[in-house]
């Protein structure tokens, strides 16, 4: 689950996933961001959309995810 931050490539979207972690010693919560390239066959999703992704076989050098739905 993440937010699309780039739609400049054809059939590929960059999805940023935000996770909240807790420091083991100081117990403070902090956010961690990670970006994934995800396949979008019909070019239907745009920047700002919240989407659900699913892991699949490697589609290219960096693309191992496919967008399955919009939230």
N, C-alpha and C positions, 0 to 999 in steps of 0.2 A: 504494500500500500504506500503510495507516494504522490508527489506533485510534479507535473511536467514543467521543466524549466527551460527546455529548448525544443523547437520543432522545425529547425532549419534544414534538417536532412530529409531525404525522401524515404518514406517507410520506416523511419527510425525516430524515436523520441528519447530525450534524456530525462530520466525520472529521478528526482531527489527524494530519498527516504530519510526521515528524521527519527532518531531514537533518543530516548531519555535514559541516561545511565546514572549510576550512583558511585561516587568515589568510595573506594573500600575503607579508607582510614577516616576521612573527614565527613563522610556521609552526605556530602552536598550533591544535589542533582544537577546534571549538565546535559546539554543537547549535543548529539553527534550526528553529522550529516554524511550521507554516502550517495554517490551518483551512479546510476546504472543506465546503460543503453538498452532500450526495449523496442521490439518490433511492433509496428503499427501498419498492417497490410493495406488499409484503405485510406490512410492519412486523415483520419477523422478526429483525432484528439489534438487539442491546442494548448498553448502555454497557460498555466493556472489550473488546469483540470486535475481533480483528484482521481487517480486510477488504481486498479488492482492489477498486479502483475503475477505471472506464473513462470517458473524456471523451466527451460526446455533445452534441447540439445544445442550445441554451438551453431549459431547462424552465420557468424563472421568472427573476425579476430577478437572483438570485444563484446559482441551481442549474444547474450545467453538468456534473455528474458523476452516474454511476449505479453502485451497488454491484453487482458481478457475482458475488462469492463470499466465503466466510469462509475464513480461513487456519487 
